[in-house]
Amino acid sequence: MTFTHMPTRFSDSLGQPFGFVSAAEGFVFLSAFLAAYVGTGRARADGASAMRRWLWRRCGAVYACHAGLLAFLFLVAVPIGVAHGQPAITDLASHFLGSPTWAVAQSLAMLYNPPLLDILPLYVVFLAATPWVLTFAHQRGWALPFAASASLWVLAQLGVGETFFDVLRYVFAFDLPYGQTGSFSFLAWQMIWMLGLWTGHAFATTPAEDHRPPRWVGLIALGYAAVWFVWRHTTGQVPEPHGGELNVLFDKWTLGPMRLLDFIALAVTVLSLAPRNVRWLVPAWLAWLGRAALPAFSAHLVVCLLALGFFGAANAARPAWEDGALLGAAFAAIFAAAGMAAYLRARSRGGRPERTAALGRGRVAP
């Protein structure tokens, strides 16, 4: 996400490195996986009420980060962008510049979601619904939740989300173009969240090894993913750069069917073919950073917004060392935020070491 969002010459070549799948799919899926995995562990240990309290606290924390980022955009980044005449910021916040009061109210209600700040509202809404989904699925199984999820995804492919929004805008007479609600279709992206919840719940209730697909399934998935991996690095960020029906099938914002299959193929490949013990593949510093994913994510957006305000969009004429310095600043901010989060966690525990999650064994991180 940092390489993709930072306005440097590296963003295009490093975006979607594994095929027509972006970091956003991984962010949403892993967030849902951890919500279900930790939530299920808490429900089994302390009851459903403990699970609900933890999820709603997490939901509140994510919303607080989103509100803080909105405040930074409106009060810091936008004035900087206006002062430096940078359309990268003024276009990003055009609705705010046109109607500041309404924009603030609509953004806090998660109706107006400026670019770059539109994935956390997705996270908040899905996280708020998670206690009911997990409770229902634990009692009655996953068939009905998946049927509902698939139905919503199909409606998104038919453009029902935009039509429904236009009806609401007409009935309640509020001024907010659909394009300002954020790039991600909530109706479509809940499918990735549901897949993450199902996987996290499964890993929390039965041993991890029980969920490994047969090797032949992994090889088929790898073959499918390999085709789009080569295609992506041959044609660029979209399958048909000059336009075509294939681009619709791989559309990111409505999670087109071929894109969804590409993501599932990558996930199945990892589950089936990855070594049984993957701890050696994950360096300690990366695990440490992962435990501070939310503050690290927020920190990278702060630097990104500052970069857009001061330097504007990516520019091939900009010196390479300058782009490198911008990326260096972003990663420095990420690790600083992770370090501060680790320090605050340690203080809250009185210096006691953190417990780590053990997949498939019902033990979860606090």
C-alpha positions in Angstrom: 0.0 0.0 0.0 2.8 2.4 0.8 4.5 1.9 -2.5 1.1 2.2 -4.3 -0.2 5.3 -2.5 3.0 7.4 -2.3 3.2 9.7 -5.3 6.5 8.3 -6.7 7.8 6.8 -9.9 7.6 3.4 -8.2 3.9 3.3 -7.6 2.8 2.0 -11.0 5.4 -0.8 -11.4 5.0 -2.1 -7.8 1.2 -2.0 -7.7 -0.6 -5.3 -8.0 2.7 -7.3 -8.1 1.0 -10.7 -8.0 -1.6 -10.3 -10.7 -4.7 -8.2 -11.0 -5.1 -8.2 -7.2 -4.1 -5.2 -5.1 -3.0 -4.8 -1.5 -6.6 -3.7 -0.7 -7.9 -7.3 -1.1 -5.2 -8.5 1.3 -6.0 -5.7 3.8 -9.7 -6.5 3.9 -9.3 -10.3 3.9 -6.6 -10.3 6.6 -8.6 -7.8 8.7 -11.7 -10.0 8.5 -9.6 -13.2 9.2 -8.1 -11.7 12.4 -11.5 -10.3 13.5 -13.1 -13.8 13.2 -10.1 -15.7 14.5 -9.6 -13.5 17.6 -13.3 -13.0 18.1 -14.1 -16.7 17.9 -11.3 -17.4 20.4 -12.7 -14.9 22.8 -16.2 -16.3 22.4 -15.0 -19.8 23.2 -13.0 -18.7 26.2 -15.2 -16.0 27.7 -18.5 -16.2 25.9 -20.2 -14.4 23.0 -20.5 -11.1 25.0 -16.7 -10.9 25.3 -16.4 -11.4 21.6 -18.9 -8.6 20.9 -17.3 -6.2 23.3 -13.9 -6.8 21.7 -15.1 -6.3 18.1 -17.1 -3.1 19.0 -14.0 -1.7 20.7 -12.0 -2.5 17.7 -14.6 -0.9 15.5 -14.5 2.3 17.7 -10.7 2.4 17.4 -10.8 2.1 13.6 -13.4 4.9 13.4 -11.3 7.1 15.7 -8.3 6.6 13.3 -10.6 7.5 10.3 -11.8 10.6 12.0 -8.3 11.6 12.9 -7.2 11.2 9.3 -10.1 13.2 8.1 -9.1 16.0 10.4 -5.6 15.9 9.2 -6.8 16.0 5.5 -9.1 19.0 6.1 -7.0 21.0 8.5 -3.5 20.3 7.4 -3.1 18.7 4.0 -5.8 20.7 2.2 -4.4 24.1 3.3 -0.9 23.0 2.3 -2.2 21.8 -1.1 -4.1 25.0 -1.7 -1.0 27.1 -0.7 1.2 25.2 -3.1 -1.4 25.0 -5.9 -1.3 21.2 -6.0 -4.4 19.7 -7.8 -3.4 16.3 -6.4 -4.9 17.5 -3.1 -7.5 20.0 -4.2 -9.0 17.5 -6.6 -8.9 14.8 -3.9 -10.8 17.1 -1.5 -12.9 18.9 -4.1 -16.2 18.3 -2.3 -14.8 19.6 1.0 -13.5 22.8 -0.8 -16.9 23.3 -2.3 -19.1 22.6 0.8 -16.9 22.4 3.9 -19.6 22.2 6.5 -21.6 19.6 4.8 -18.5 17.7 3.8 -17.3 17.4 7.4 -20.7 16.2 8.6 -21.0 13.7 5.7 -17.5 12.4 6.1 -18.0 11.7 9.8 -21.2 9.9 8.9 -19.0 7.9 6.4 -21.1 9.0 3.4 -18.4 11.3 1.9 -15.2 9.3 1.7 -12.3 11.1 -0.1 -9.8 9.0 -2.1 -7.2 7.3 0.1 -9.5 7.7 3.1 -12.2 5.3 1.8 -11.0 1.9 3.0 -11.3 2.5 6.7 -15.1 3.3 6.4 -15.4 -0.1 4.7 -13.6 -1.6 7.6 -15.8 0.1 10.2 -19.1 -1.0 8.6 -18.0 -4.6 8.1 -16.5 -4.8 11.6 -19.7 -3.5 13.1 -21.7 -6.2 11.4 -19.2 -9.0 12.3 -20.6 -9.9 15.8 -24.0 -10.8 14.3 -22.4 -12.7 11.4 -20.1 -14.8 13.6 -22.9 -15.5 16.1 -25.3 -16.6 13.4 -22.7 -18.7 11.6 -21.5 -20.4 14.8 -25.1 -21.4 15.6 -26.5 -22.2 12.1 -23.6 -22.5 9.8 -22.2 -20.4 6.9 -24.6 -21.4 4.1 -27.1 -18.5 4.6 -24.4 -15.8 5.3 -22.6 -16.8 2.1 -25.9 -16.9 0.1 -26.7 -13.4 1.3 -23.1 -12.2 0.6 -23.1 -13.7 -3.0 -26.5 -12.0 -3.6 -25.1 -8.6 -2.6 -22.0 -9.1 -4.7 -24.2 -9.9 -7.8 -26.3 -6.7 -7.1 -23.1 -4.7 -7.1 -22.1 -6.1 -10.5 -25.5 -4.9 -11.8 -25.0 -1.3 -10.5 -27.7 -1.6 -7.8 -25.6 0.2 -5.2 -25.3 3.4 -7.2 -29.0 3.3 -8.1 -30.0 2.8 -4.4 -27.7 5.7 -3.4 -29.3 8.0 -6.1 -32.8 7.1 -4.7 -31.7 8.0 -1.2 -30.1 11.3 -2.4 -33.4 12.2 -4.1 -35.6 11.3 -1.2 -33.5 13.1 1.5 -32.4 15.9 -0.9 -28.7 15.9 0.1 -25.9 17.2 -2.1 -23.3 14.4 -2.5 -22.4 12.9 -5.9 -22.0 9.1 -5.9 -18.4 9.5 -6.9 -17.6 11.2 -3.6 -18.8 8.2 -1.5 -15.5 6.4 -2.1 -14.1 4.1 -4.7 -15.0 0.8 -3.1 -18.4 -0.7 -3.6 -19.5 -1.9 -0.1 -22.0 -4.4 -1.7 -19.1 -6.0 -3.6 -16.3 -5.9 -1.1 -18.3 -7.5 1.7 -17.6 -10.7 -0.2 -13.9 -10.5 0.5 -14.7 -9.7 4.2 -17.1 -12.7 4.3 -14.4 -15.0 2.9 -12.0 -13.7 5.6 -14.5 -14.3 8.4 -15.2 -17.8 7.3 -11.5 -18.6 7.0 -10.7 -17.0 10.4 -13.6 -18.8 12.1 -12.5 -22.2 10.6 -8.9 -21.7 11.7 -10.0 -20.8 15.2 -12.3 -23.9 15.7 -10.3 -26.7 14.0 -6.5 -27.3 13.5 -4.9 -25.3 10.8 -3.7 -28.4 8.9 -7.4 -29.5 8.4 -7.8 -26.5 6.0 -5.0 -27.3 3.6 -6.5 -28.0 0.1 -5.1 -31.0 -1.8 -1.9 -30.4 -3.6 -3.5 -30.8 -7.1 -6.0 -28.1 -6.2 -3.1 -25.8 -5.3 -1.4 -26.5 -8.6 -4.5 -25.7 -10.6 -4.9 -22.4 -8.6 -1.2 -21.6 -9.2 -1.6 -22.1 -12.9 -4.6 -19.8 -13.0 -2.8 -17.2 -10.9 0.3 -17.5 -13.0 -1.6 -16.6 -16.2 -2.7 -13.3 -14.8 0.6 -12.7 -13.1 2.3 -12.8 -16.5 -0.5 -10.8 -18.2 -0.3 -8.1 -15.5 3.4 -7.6 -16.0 3.0 -7.6 -19.7 0.2 -5.2 -20.2 0.3 -3.1 -17.0 -2.2 -2.3 -14.3 -5.3 -3.3 -16.4 -5.7 -6.3 -18.7 -6.6 -4.2 -21.7 -4.9 -0.8 -21.5 -6.9 0.6 -24.5 -10.2 -0.5 -23.1 -12.2 -3.7 -23.4 -14.7 -6.0 -21.7 -11.9 -7.8 -19.8 -11.3 -4.6 -17.8 -14.8 -4.8 -16.5 -14.4 -8.4 -15.4 -11.3 -7.3 -13.4 -12.7 -4.1 -12.1 -11.2 -3.3 -8.7 -13.9 -1.1 -7.3 -16.8 -3.5 -7.9 -14.6 -6.5 -7.4 -15.2 -8.0 -10.8 -15.6 -11.8 -11.1 -12.2 -12.5 -12.7 -10.5 -10.3 -10.1 -12.3 -12.2 -7.3 -11.2 -15.5 -8.8 -7.6 -14.3 -9.1 -7.6 -13.4 -5.4 -9.2 -16.8 -4.5 -6.6 -18.6 -6.6 -3.7 -16.8 -4.9 -5.2 -17.6 -1.5 -5.7 -21.3 -2.4 -2.2 -21.5 -3.7 -0.8 -20.2 -0.4 -3.0 -22.6 1.7 -2.2 -25.6 -0.4 1.5 -25.2 -1.4 3.0 -23.1 1.4 5.4 -25.0 3.8 3.7 -26.3 7.0 5.9 -24.2 9.2 6.0 -20.7 7.8 7.3 -18.9 10.8 10.8 -18.9 9.3 9.4 -17.0 6.3 8.2 -14.1 8.5 11.0 -12.1 10.0 10.4 -10.8 13.5 10.4 -7.2 12.5 7.5 -7.9 10.0 5.5 -9.7 12.7 6.1 -6.8 15.0 4.9 -4.3 12.3 1.9 -6.5 11.7 0.8 -6.1 15.3 0.6 -2.4 14.7 -1.2 -2.5 11.3 -3.8 0.2 12.1 -1.4 2.9 13.4 1.1 1.9 10.7 -1.6 2.3 8.0 -2.6 5.7 9.4 1.0 6.9 9.5 1.6 6.0 5.9 -1.5 8.0 4.9 -0.3 11.0 6.8 3.0 11.1 4.9 1.2 10.4 1.6 -1.2 13.3 2.1 1.8 15.6 3.0 3.7 14.4 -0.1 0.6 15.2 -2.3 0.3 18.6 -0.7 3.9 19.6 -1.0 5.1 17.7 -4.1 1.9 16.8 -6.0 1.2 13.7 -8.0 3.9 11.3 -9.2 6.2 13.0 -11.7 8.8 11.3 -13.9 10.8 14.5 -14.1 11.2 14.5 -10.3 14.7 13.3 -9.3 14.9 9.7 -8.3 16.6 10.6 -5.0 13.6 12.8 -4.1 11.2 9.9 -4.7 13.4 7.7 -2.6 13.4 10.2 0.2 9.6 10.4 0.1 9.4 6.6 0.5 12.0 6.7 3.2 10.0 9.2 5.1 6.9 7.1 4.7 8.6 3.9 6.0 10.2 5.9 8.9 6.8 7.1 9.9 5.4 3.6 9.7 8.0 2.1 12.0 7.8 5.0 14.4 4.0 4.5 14.7 4.5 0.8 15.2 7.2 1.5 17.8 4.9 3.9 19.7 2.0 1.3 19.5 4.3 -1.4 20.9 5.4 0.9 23.7 1.8 1.8 24.7 0.8 -1.9 24.6 3.7 -2.7 26.9 2.8 0.1 29.3 -0.8 -1.1 29.4 0.3 -4.5 30.4 2.8 -3.3 33.0 5.7 -4.5 31.0 4.4 -8.0 30.6 5.3 -9.7 27.2 2.6 -10.1 24.6 0.9 -13.3 24.1 0.9 -14.5 20.5 -1.8 -16.3 18.6 -1.5 -20.0 17.9 -3.6 -20.9 14.8 -5.9 -23.7 15.3 -5.4 -24.1 19.0 -7.9 -21.5 20.3 -5.2 -19.2 21.9 -5.4 -15.7 20.8 -3.6 -12.4 21.3 -5.2 -10.1 23.7 
